[in-house]
């Protein structure tokens, strides 16, 4: 006679849970150990189970109890043991993941409530994820299958060898001619000019499309199926995403890593092809598009896709290598579990089936990814503030940043509220540790509120140089520099000499002709003195001698012009750098950069080529066109930082000398607009004296100036913005 369930202990009572039979299960291997990937056919959710978890889940297909589960586990995986508390936690996890259902009454209402909560959580997540918004997608299976039949040869050994050859060709080009190619690169201002915006958009969209297709085709090649391809707004920029979660069903982790890294491989191949095309094409639309593709692929791969701290390709490759599905969620779960054990004295260990070394690695990853996420958020906010500054839409960015911060702290605050509202958990709180946490949070909040901030006024500017003298090549020839750029010279000092063999040979021939003409004249004069008639020969010879001497004087003057001397005292500055064009490498006298550089010694320079600029000694200043809104806060003596377009990696210190108000004509206003100076008819100009400016700056060089107008705190800035936004009295 069987005992009544009421008379049994809790561990011996039959469990009211049964394993769902509709989940699709595939056996895989992680670290040489068997594991199982289960997929919900309804929601397409994927869950990874270890061999131990799968064994316990399978036991739930028949009626059983906690004690029976414990004995079966210890018999199957001896000498390992498991406690009934750990089994209870595991069953709770299975129920939360919808892997089991209960045979008790009232489960329909419970499932409806759980689904409603899941939907609310998704809506809250979409609302708070203002910098990452999915706009929807489409089922890409049929399109990917059709495309795979076309590109299938690319996955053969021949395709792999061809890809490696392409990468090797691009790498060898960069190693052997990287300096020449760098000299041909356009400046940052030219790359970001409005005329290039459509080229950048085409490059980004094209690269992202091929990137996502790389994932989908690699997954299809290894037997998986791409579920969806759609559009994602990332920091306001449209991009694509590919749902390749079916890769977890692949039995080999190296194949899963190949699927995750397929997008990176595609971008590397695109970058290699773009570098080769850019180097071999003349300037034009295709030339600019190739450069844009190379830059997008390089920066996007290194900074975003291959970075494992962001949830992109590098993250999934790391998860495949560690063989930990849902790496981010599980690593954060370990942090949450450690905090709960520390505050609530909860027994047990999170993820007990993970090796201790792997648990420690996941904790380190959780901390690093959280810190890097905050850094990326700050970087995105800074970039958006810079982008919307001309439109005075900074408050929209502040609002989006506030929502993003709320999204970061929402989950921890919600968990804290749930603990506080539960009397059982509230009684288990360790009061001293809770007080220490609250004190640390208060100290952190106070430190953030009083974090020193510097307010700056930003303005476009130009370098002002007094009486700068440009120097040009007057006679073509092969250059031999006599001074270095940046050197101090005096009036009359030799800057460079030129060798022109044709001109020198012509002068030598002309000297011979002059000598011959003089001999002819002397002969005629001798004959005339002897009484012999010369007729008109002597006047003709004299005329020919005069003409030959005039030509010789002209050629000697040209020879003297082969020596370039300074016309004033000052510093030798470089003219605008010469960039190479396609085909220059095959021309005689090929040279790049500045003519006075030692590496260009012997290069052929045509007449009229800019050689140098001689700037008289003295202080160097810039004139910054202030926005009228910034004028009241700018005063003499304030420090400033100047970034020149010619030296984008060097920040030059300066100091404001004063601010003047100028009323300019329409013609001057049009010229000012050409260099991006605001307010065409009334300008407020700040004169800034530079401290230790670099030697490479040219007169009238464009720059961006940031003037330190006020030191404040983050709290004061937030309060001021809130008071202006909502018209608050404080």
C-alpha angles and dihedrals in degrees: 000000000000120000120250114257087235090063094050126090119253091257092053098046116104112263115243091220130099129186114248112247099203097069114111111231127197124186115229137161128245117188089345091305123114117253137167134227115206123195126197106227091208105046096019088228114159125217126183118214128190119226090262093049092046091050092053092045091052090051088060091068087081128045110277143148137229093260092049090049091050093050093046091050094048091047093049098042102030131196088029118093135200132197126229089240090058090048090052090052090049092051090050089053092050091050091049090051091050092240091127135036129206125238093209122109119265097037093125092064090045092052091047090051091048092050091048090051090049091052092048090051091051091050091049090048092050091048093051097042093079094154095050116044124166112216095190136263145214138251103272100185100103094042092048092049092052093047092047091059088058100045098035092112088063088070093056125095089259090056091049092050091048091051092049090049090053092051091047092051092051092045093050090049092052092047096048101037104019094121093052092047092049090054089055095053114112120239125267093253091054092048092051096043115127090246088067097049095093090048090052091047092050091047094049095046093045094048093047092049092052090043094057092042087055090060093046095047094046090051090049091049092056094047103266130117130234107231102193144357117196149151124276128190106219112185088336094308118115114237138155134252133196124207102222096157089125086078088083088071091063110105097218120069090208090059089049089051090049090055091048093047097043092094092053090050091051091051092048091052091047091049091050093049091045092052092052093047094046091052094050102041130081120243112286144092096309091045092054092044091053091052091048091051091049092050094045093049094046098046095037093050097046101037101035121007100043093041109105092199090069121064096251135096096310090053093053092045089053091047090051092047093049088040092226113134115208088023096173096047094045093047091050088046089059090054091049091048092050091050092049092049091048094049102030101031090233115176125230136048127268115241092009092180093060118093114253092242091053091048090054091049090052091051091052090048092050092053094045094047092048092051092046091048090057090049092051091048091053091047093050091049091050092050093048091048089053092047096050096040094098089054096047091234097132093123092063088056090048089052092050090047090051091052090049091052090049088052090054095051099032097086096048092046091048091051091049091051091049091052092048093049092051108082093202094053092041090057091053094055113119101232099204093049091045089052090050091051092048091048091050091049091049091049091049092049091048091049092049092047091051096039107137114250131185121215114213136188113220123204141160115254145180131215113248117212125181117228097338110184119213117213122210135186107259099186126030118246149114110301128231109183116222099184135036125238111267094029123134114242137181130221109287096020115141113252102176143341127218133209118214110175094187093053093045092049091047090052091049091051090048091052088055091050091050091050091050091048091051091051089050092051092048091050092051091048090051091051091048091050089052090058096255118137116245096176113195094338095096097053089046092050090048090052091049091049092050091049092048091049091049091052090047091051090051092049092047088052088054089050090053088053088061085077111072114203132183116258094202144020117267147083124318109237127182122253120227109307118257113239122204123242128210109285096022090113090068094050124097114256095019110186139160140198116014123356095225093059111115092234089065094057108134095021118137114246123192124224112276095030111144107249106175146324119240111210118190116241118267142088120317121224138184128213114220121198104222126208108243089237089062097045097088091055097048117088140162116280096032115134119245139190121215127199115192123206089226092056106031093167097053124077112203120207121225145161131231111247097183148312123250133187117228131190109203136189126252092259092052090046090055091050090048091051088053089063093043098256112155129226100036101203101038120036132182107207124196116203111215124190113215123227115215098340118196119260095236095073117115125209111272091020112166120239146165118238128203114193118198101230104166142002115221141144132265091246093055091049092050091048092049093049092048093048091050093044098048099022091242117182092229 
